[in-house]
Amino acid sequence: MKTFLDRLMRNAPGDPPAGGGGDLPAAIGATPPAATVPPVAAGNPPAPSAGDPPAVTPPPVAAGEIYKPEHLPDTMLGKSNKETLDNAAKALKGYRDRDAANNVPDTRDAYAEFAGDIAEPIKPHLETLKADPLFARVADKALAMKVPVPVYQGLVQEFLSVSQEMGLMEPIVDAAAEKAALLPETAKHLSAPEQTQAIEQRMNTNFAFLDAMVARGADKGGIAKDDADFAKAMLGDSAKGHRIFEWMAKTAAGGAGGGPAMQVNGVPHAADPKAELQARAALPQNTSGHQLFDRASWDQLQADYRRVHGN
């Protein structure tokens, strides 16, 4: 033990032990020699330390790499991007050719071009489809679903034919013919513009009669506004409907043995020319200073006065 202590005290830290004893342990507190690190070979990156996450290196992008869009079928993928685009173009052309062969239109207007044998009862109804909002909605849906024109038109014609047979289709109103039927006898000698104005005056007079009945009040022998609006909508576009209005006005005026005369804006309403002139004179368009005053209408009224009453 004494010999060991003597040797320990004589050796300075970092010096080799005396006597060449290389097998003795290093002095307490001495720094151990650094570990020899092998040189890094060229091209070999150093290994990561235990605490670092492994580096993720993306695969290199080779020149001319084939791009495959999402959802592209493998059958369209070519050996180059150009070949892939060519395959997609061919497929698109095939779909378009198929739609063309099936008569799938590009716009909804093609659905309204009915041709071929069409049943006579439904022809007038087919002519009105282009301006019908209902048709526009259905045609848009058919276009979105790529319904062929013959299929769509066949279904529409069948629907109209069945509806016609069941009595669900109302006759198409010929507005020009209905207005012509309302030309008063006292205006048949006038020019075409004057005749048109006379027809409009007759219609306005009848509507004014309904308005007067609304103003009277349903509780005082008149009618409700909703009822008057319904009558105008259902009967106001036909000559028959206007003749019914005139019969009602004549009856209300006592022409058929009824009670006191119905007043239209303060004047009796009746079917005879003089009463008609009086009713027209009370209309807003023939009242000077009214916001609806119409000079042409007033001039026509004066001309009719002279014709009926004389100069």
Order of alpha helices (4+ residues) and beta strands (2+ residues): alpha-alpha-alpha-alpha-alpha-alpha-alpha-alpha-alpha-beta-beta-alpha-alpha
